[in-house]
């Protein structure tokens, strides 16, 4: 069964016909909420809202380990992460859907491994390609079949949040090769790999990054809601295509 982790703008999957919810106790504490089980056009899917059901958990407080562990426990065969981002690359506009292929991690202080040397031995996973290429391709094909435009390939910069970045930080990230910035991509992707769970991300551009384009004079997060709402409709359609509607 495919698992979907929804971020800002996707706290519920309106096309999911819910059958039941399960609260999982994990060795790493509580997940962001109950895992919701249901069907999208008859195909089983599980869903977890990353920030909790009332969007009360900020990016740096998300219990990423419990979330991934809960989905693994429920035998997820793959995880699709949906998350909003700010765009640095000039061809990426608010409302665009992006399928990133690489990550640079700028987060700190997050519990980022299951292999902490206490419960399980120190293990160094390969993370050369942080996302599952096959799952990304399946998402791309689903979008193409529906004539929904997606940009394939972007470097995702994971920032600590919850504040947005300074203009100088964005300039630095651009020099590093970052195309889009978000606050939740790590350690989520690495934890999925530690569990051998194929993981791919669907990023929705909510805004130009700080100091860029329409954000030259600041970012008002509230005004991003409209863009996100419309784009998440397209993301839901892509997910429907992906599960085989
Ligand atoms: N920066 C970091 N995370 C984000 C942004 C941003 O500009 N927009 C949406 N998530």
Boltz pocket constraint, residues with backbone or C-beta under 6 A from the ligand:
constraints:
  - pocket:
      binder: B
      contacts: [[A, 84], [A, 85], [A, 86], [A, 87], [A, 159], [A, 163], [A, 164], [A, 165], [A, 181], [A, 182], [A, 183], [A, 204], [A, 206], [A, 207], [A, 208], [A, 209], [A, 210]]
      max_distance: 6.0
